[in-house]
Amino acid sequence: MKEFLENLPVNHWLSYTLFFLTIFAIIYNFKFFFSREGRD
């Protein structure tokens, strides 16, 4: 785990992948929150 955290700023592909997954999760959660199914 320590090596993973030390290599995170260097490993650009992993940083970009985690960034896009985070953005996708945030957009999905907002979409679900404001949808009709989320209000039940």
mmCIF file of the N, C-alpha and C atoms, coordinates in Angstrom:
data_MODEL
# 
_entry.id   MODEL 
# 
loop_
_atom_site.group_PDB 
_atom_site.id 
_atom_site.type_symbol 
_atom_site.label_atom_id 
_atom_site.label_alt_id 
_atom_site.label_comp_id 
_atom_site.label_asym_id 
_atom_site.label_entity_id 
_atom_site.label_seq_id 
_atom_site.pdbx_PDB_ins_code 
_atom_site.Cartn_x 
_atom_site.Cartn_y 
_atom_site.Cartn_z 
_atom_site.occupancy 
_atom_site.B_iso_or_equiv 
_atom_site.pdbx_formal_charge 
_atom_site.auth_seq_id 
_atom_site.auth_comp_id 
_atom_site.auth_asym_id 
_atom_site.auth_atom_id 
_atom_site.pdbx_PDB_model_num 
ATOM 1   N N  . MET A 1 1  ? 0.829   -1.196 0.000   1.00 0.00 ? 1  MET A N  1 
ATOM 2   C CA . MET A 1 1  ? 0.000   0.000  0.000   1.00 0.00 ? 1  MET A CA 1 
ATOM 3   C C  . MET A 1 1  ? 0.871   1.256  0.000   1.00 0.00 ? 1  MET A C  1 
ATOM 4   N N  . LYS A 1 2  ? 2.019   1.184  0.703   1.00 0.00 ? 2  LYS A N  1 
ATOM 5   C CA . LYS A 1 2  ? 2.901   2.345  0.762   1.00 0.00 ? 2  LYS A CA 1 
ATOM 6   C C  . LYS A 1 2  ? 3.474   2.667  -0.619  1.00 0.00 ? 2  LYS A C  1 
ATOM 7   N N  . GLU A 1 3  ? 3.874   1.632  -1.363  1.00 0.00 ? 3  GLU A N  1 
ATOM 8   C CA . GLU A 1 3  ? 4.401   1.864  -2.709  1.00 0.00 ? 3  GLU A CA 1 
ATOM 9   C C  . GLU A 1 3  ? 3.329   2.447  -3.623  1.00 0.00 ? 3  GLU A C  1 
ATOM 10  N N  . PHE A 1 4  ? 2.095   2.000  -3.460  1.00 0.00 ? 4  PHE A N  1 
ATOM 11  C CA . PHE A 1 4  ? 0.988   2.516  -4.271  1.00 0.00 ? 4  PHE A CA 1 
ATOM 12  C C  . PHE A 1 4  ? 0.808   4.012  -4.038  1.00 0.00 ? 4  PHE A C  1 
ATOM 13  N N  . LEU A 1 5  ? 0.831   4.447  -2.789  1.00 0.00 ? 5  LEU A N  1 
ATOM 14  C CA . LEU A 1 5  ? 0.641   5.861  -2.475  1.00 0.00 ? 5  LEU A CA 1 
ATOM 15  C C  . LEU A 1 5  ? 1.846   6.699  -2.885  1.00 0.00 ? 5  LEU A C  1 
ATOM 16  N N  . GLU A 1 6  ? 3.045   6.106  -2.830  1.00 0.00 ? 6  GLU A N  1 
ATOM 17  C CA . GLU A 1 6  ? 4.231   6.857  -3.252  1.00 0.00 ? 6  GLU A CA 1 
ATOM 18  C C  . GLU A 1 6  ? 4.284   7.011  -4.764  1.00 0.00 ? 6  GLU A C  1 
ATOM 19  N N  . ASN A 1 7  ? 3.784   6.031  -5.522  1.00 0.00 ? 7  ASN A N  1 
ATOM 20  C CA . ASN A 1 7  ? 3.819   6.092  -6.980  1.00 0.00 ? 7  ASN A CA 1 
ATOM 21  C C  . ASN A 1 7  ? 2.607   6.792  -7.572  1.00 0.00 ? 7  ASN A C  1 
ATOM 22  N N  . LEU A 1 8  ? 1.629   7.140  -6.767  1.00 0.00 ? 8  LEU A N  1 
ATOM 23  C CA . LEU A 1 8  ? 0.403   7.736  -7.293  1.00 0.00 ? 8  LEU A CA 1 
ATOM 24  C C  . LEU A 1 8  ? 0.640   9.061  -8.014  1.00 0.00 ? 8  LEU A C  1 
ATOM 25  N N  . PRO A 1 9  ? 1.428   9.996  -7.476  1.00 0.00 ? 9  PRO A N  1 
ATOM 26  C CA . PRO A 1 9  ? 1.654   11.237 -8.233  1.00 0.00 ? 9  PRO A CA 1 
ATOM 27  C C  . PRO A 1 9  ? 2.457   11.013 -9.519  1.00 0.00 ? 9  PRO A C  1 
ATOM 28  N N  . VAL A 1 10 ? 3.239   9.929  -9.583  1.00 0.00 ? 10 VAL A N  1 
ATOM 29  C CA . VAL A 1 10 ? 4.082   9.666  -10.751 1.00 0.00 ? 10 VAL A CA 1 
ATOM 30  C C  . VAL A 1 10 ? 3.299   8.938  -11.831 1.00 0.00 ? 10 VAL A C  1 
ATOM 31  N N  . ASN A 1 11 ? 2.403   8.055  -11.417 1.00 0.00 ? 11 ASN A N  1 
ATOM 32  C CA . ASN A 1 11 ? 1.665   7.228  -12.367 1.00 0.00 ? 11 ASN A CA 1 
ATOM 33  C C  . ASN A 1 11 ? 0.478   8.036  -12.910 1.00 0.00 ? 11 ASN A C  1 
ATOM 34  N N  . HIS A 1 12 ? 0.678   8.650  -14.076 1.00 0.00 ? 12 HIS A N  1 
ATOM 35  C CA . HIS A 1 12 ? -0.346  9.545  -14.613 1.00 0.00 ? 12 HIS A CA 1 
ATOM 36  C C  . HIS A 1 12 ? -1.571  8.783  -15.095 1.00 0.00 ? 12 HIS A C  1 
ATOM 37  N N  . TRP A 1 13 ? -1.389  7.602  -15.654 1.00 0.00 ? 13 TRP A N  1 
ATOM 38  C CA . TRP A 1 13 ? -2.546  6.844  -16.148 1.00 0.00 ? 13 TRP A CA 1 
ATOM 39  C C  . TRP A 1 13 ? -3.482  6.484  -15.006 1.00 0.00 ? 13 TRP A C  1 
ATOM 40  N N  . LEU A 1 14 ? -2.921  6.085  -13.886 1.00 0.00 ? 14 LEU A N  1 
ATOM 41  C CA . LEU A 1 14 ? -3.752  5.739  -12.736 1.00 0.00 ? 14 LEU A CA 1 
ATOM 42  C C  . LEU A 1 14 ? -4.452  6.975  -12.183 1.00 0.00 ? 14 LEU A C  1 
ATOM 43  N N  . SER A 1 15 ? -3.754  8.098  -12.167 1.00 0.00 ? 15 SER A N  1 
ATOM 44  C CA . SER A 1 15 ? -4.368  9.342  -11.686 1.00 0.00 ? 15 SER A CA 1 
ATOM 45  C C  . SER A 1 15 ? -5.529  9.755  -12.577 1.00 0.00 ? 15 SER A C  1 
ATOM 46  N N  . TYR A 1 16 ? -5.323  9.682  -13.907 1.00 0.00 ? 16 TYR A N  1 
ATOM 47  C CA . TYR A 1 16 ? -6.395  10.051 -14.826 1.00 0.00 ? 16 TYR A CA 1 
ATOM 48  C C  . TYR A 1 16 ? -7.579  9.092  -14.710 1.00 0.00 ? 16 TYR A C  1 
ATOM 49  N N  . THR A 1 17 ? -7.297  7.805  -14.563 1.00 0.00 ? 17 THR A N  1 
ATOM 50  C CA . THR A 1 17 ? -8.378  6.821  -14.443 1.00 0.00 ? 17 THR A CA 1 
ATOM 51  C C  . THR A 1 17 ? -9.195  7.072  -13.186 1.00 0.00 ? 17 THR A C  1 
ATOM 52  N N  . LEU A 1 18 ? -8.529  7.286  -12.070 1.00 0.00 ? 18 LEU A N  1 
ATOM 53  C CA . LEU A 1 18 ? -9.248  7.562  -10.827 1.00 0.00 ? 18 LEU A CA 1 
ATOM 54  C C  . LEU A 1 18 ? -10.012 8.879  -10.916 1.00 0.00 ? 18 LEU A C  1 
ATOM 55  N N  . PHE A 1 19 ? -9.447  9.879  -11.594 1.00 0.00 ? 19 PHE A N  1 
ATOM 56  C CA . PHE A 1 19 ? -10.120 11.159 -11.760 1.00 0.00 ? 19 PHE A CA 1 
ATOM 57  C C  . PHE A 1 19 ? -11.411 10.998 -12.550 1.00 0.00 ? 19 PHE A C  1 
ATOM 58  N N  . PHE A 1 20 ? -11.339 10.290 -13.682 1.00 0.00 ? 20 PHE A N  1 
ATOM 59  C CA . PHE A 1 20 ? -12.537 10.120 -14.501 1.00 0.00 ? 20 PHE A CA 1 
ATOM 60  C C  . PHE A 1 20 ? -13.573 9.233  -13.817 1.00 0.00 ? 20 PHE A C  1 
ATOM 61  N N  . LEU A 1 21 ? -13.140 8.225  -13.085 1.00 0.00 ? 21 LEU A N  1 
ATOM 62  C CA . LEU A 1 21 ? -14.098 7.399  -12.340 1.00 0.00 ? 21 LEU A CA 1 
ATOM 63  C C  . LEU A 1 21 ? -14.795 8.218  -11.260 1.00 0.00 ? 21 LEU A C  1 
ATOM 64  N N  . THR A 1 22 ? -14.056 9.108  -10.613 1.00 0.00 ? 22 THR A N  1 
ATOM 65  C CA . THR A 1 22 ? -14.656 9.963  -9.587  1.00 0.00 ? 22 THR A CA 1 
ATOM 66  C C  . THR A 1 22 ? -15.667 10.925 -10.200 1.00 0.00 ? 22 THR A C  1 
ATOM 67  N N  . ILE A 1 23 ? -15.306 11.540 -11.326 1.00 0.00 ? 23 ILE A N  1 
ATOM 68  C CA . ILE A 1 23 ? -16.232 12.452 -11.995 1.00 0.00 ? 23 ILE A CA 1 
ATOM 69  C C  . ILE A 1 23 ? -17.482 11.707 -12.448 1.00 0.00 ? 23 ILE A C  1 
ATOM 70  N N  . PHE A 1 24 ? -17.303 10.502 -12.995 1.00 0.00 ? 24 PHE A N  1 
ATOM 71  C CA . PHE A 1 24 ? -18.446 9.706  -13.430 1.00 0.00 ? 24 PHE A CA 1 
ATOM 72  C C  . PHE A 1 24 ? -19.349 9.363  -12.253 1.00 0.00 ? 24 PHE A C  1 
ATOM 73  N N  . ALA A 1 25 ? -18.765 8.992  -11.120 1.00 0.00 ? 25 ALA A N  1 
ATOM 74  C CA . ALA A 1 25 ? -19.559 8.636  -9.942  1.00 0.00 ? 25 ALA A CA 1 
ATOM 75  C C  . ALA A 1 25 ? -20.333 9.847  -9.423  1.00 0.00 ? 25 ALA A C  1 
ATOM 76  N N  . ILE A 1 26 ? -19.714 11.012 -9.428  1.00 0.00 ? 26 ILE A N  1 
ATOM 77  C CA . ILE A 1 26 ? -20.397 12.226 -8.957  1.00 0.00 ? 26 ILE A CA 1 
ATOM 78  C C  . ILE A 1 26 ? -21.563 12.579 -9.877  1.00 0.00 ? 26 ILE A C  1 
ATOM 79  N N  . ILE A 1 27 ? -21.338 12.511 -11.193 1.00 0.00 ? 27 ILE A N  1 
ATOM 80  C CA . ILE A 1 27 ? -22.407 12.821 -12.150 1.00 0.00 ? 27 ILE A CA 1 
ATOM 81  C C  . ILE A 1 27 ? -23.545 11.810 -12.019 1.00 0.00 ? 27 ILE A C  1 
ATOM 82  N N  . TYR A 1 28 ? -23.202 10.531 -11.868 1.00 0.00 ? 28 TYR A N  1 
ATOM 83  C CA . TYR A 1 28 ? -24.229 9.501  -11.728 1.00 0.00 ? 28 TYR A CA 1 
ATOM 84  C C  . TYR A 1 28 ? -25.053 9.728  -10.462 1.00 0.00 ? 28 TYR A C  1 
ATOM 85  N N  . ASN A 1 29 ? -24.390 10.080 -9.378  1.00 0.00 ? 29 ASN A N  1 
ATOM 86  C CA . ASN A 1 29 ? -25.117 10.302 -8.125  1.00 0.00 ? 29 ASN A CA 1 
ATOM 87  C C  . ASN A 1 29 ? -26.026 11.517 -8.213  1.00 0.00 ? 29 ASN A C  1 
ATOM 88  N N  . PHE A 1 30 ? -25.569 12.597 -8.842  1.00 0.00 ? 30 PHE A N  1 
ATOM 89  C CA . PHE A 1 30 ? -26.436 13.763 -9.027  1.00 0.00 ? 30 PHE A CA 1 
ATOM 90  C C  . PHE A 1 30 ? -27.628 13.420 -9.916  1.00 0.00 ? 30 PHE A C  1 
ATOM 91  N N  . LYS A 1 31 ? -27.378 12.664 -10.970 1.00 0.00 ? 31 LYS A N  1 
ATOM 92  C CA . LYS A 1 31 ? -28.460 12.282 -11.875 1.00 0.00 ? 31 LYS A CA 1 
ATOM 93  C C  . LYS A 1 31 ? -29.487 11.425 -11.152 1.00 0.00 ? 31 LYS A C  1 
ATOM 94  N N  . PHE A 1 32 ? -29.027 10.484 -10.332 1.00 0.00 ? 32 PHE A N  1 
ATOM 95  C CA . PHE A 1 32 ? -29.953 9.645  -9.585  1.00 0.00 ? 32 PHE A CA 1 
ATOM 96  C C  . PHE A 1 32 ? -30.693 10.457 -8.527  1.00 0.00 ? 32 PHE A C  1 
ATOM 97  N N  . PHE A 1 33 ? -30.009 11.401 -7.903  1.00 0.00 ? 33 PHE A N  1 
ATOM 98  C CA . PHE A 1 33 ? -30.626 12.195 -6.846  1.00 0.00 ? 33 PHE A CA 1 
ATOM 99  C C  . PHE A 1 33 ? -31.774 13.035 -7.386  1.00 0.00 ? 33 PHE A C  1 
ATOM 100 N N  . PHE A 1 34 ? -31.625 13.570 -8.589  1.00 0.00 ? 34 PHE A N  1 
ATOM 101 C CA . PHE A 1 34 ? -32.656 14.421 -9.154  1.00 0.00 ? 34 PHE A CA 1 
ATOM 102 C C  . PHE A 1 34 ? -33.644 13.663 -10.044 1.00 0.00 ? 34 PHE A C  1 
ATOM 103 N N  . SER A 1 35 ? -33.460 12.352 -10.181 1.00 0.00 ? 35 SER A N  1 
ATOM 104 C CA . SER A 1 35 ? -34.381 11.587 -11.012 1.00 0.00 ? 35 SER A CA 1 
ATOM 105 C C  . SER A 1 35 ? -35.630 11.212 -10.221 1.00 0.00 ? 35 SER A C  1 
ATOM 106 N N  . ARG A 1 36 ? -36.571 10.637 -10.886 1.00 0.00 ? 36 ARG A N  1 
ATOM 107 C CA . ARG A 1 36 ? -37.823 10.252 -10.249 1.00 0.00 ? 36 ARG A CA 1 
ATOM 108 C C  . ARG A 1 36 ? -37.639 9.083  -9.289  1.00 0.00 ? 36 ARG A C  1 
ATOM 109 N N  . GLU A 1 37 ? -36.715 8.163  -9.610  1.00 0.00 ? 37 GLU A N  1 
ATOM 110 C CA . GLU A 1 37 ? -36.488 7.020  -8.719  1.00 0.00 ? 37 GLU A CA 1 
ATOM 111 C C  . GLU A 1 37 ? -35.805 7.444  -7.412  1.00 0.00 ? 37 GLU A C  1 
ATOM 112 N N  . GLY A 1 38 ? -35.010 8.505  -7.470  1.00 0.00 ? 38 GLY A N  1 
ATOM 113 C CA . GLY A 1 38 ? -34.292 8.945  -6.285  1.00 0.00 ? 38 GLY A CA 1 
ATOM 114 C C  . GLY A 1 38 ? -35.191 9.633  -5.261  1.00 0.00 ? 38 GLY A C  1 
ATOM 115 N N  . ARG A 1 39 ? -36.365 10.085 -5.664  1.00 0.00 ? 39 ARG A N  1 
ATOM 116 C CA . ARG A 1 39 ? -37.255 10.785 -4.744  1.00 0.00 ? 39 ARG A CA 1 
ATOM 117 C C  . ARG A 1 39 ? -38.154 9.844  -3.945  1.00 0.00 ? 39 ARG A C  1 
ATOM 118 N N  . ASP A 1 40 ? -38.186 8.581  -4.300  1.00 0.00 ? 40 ASP A N  1 
ATOM 119 C CA . ASP A 1 40 ? -39.070 7.647  -3.561  1.00 0.00 ? 40 ASP A CA 1 
ATOM 120 C C  . ASP A 1 40 ? -38.627 7.427  -2.149  1.00 0.00 ? 40 ASP A C  1 
# 
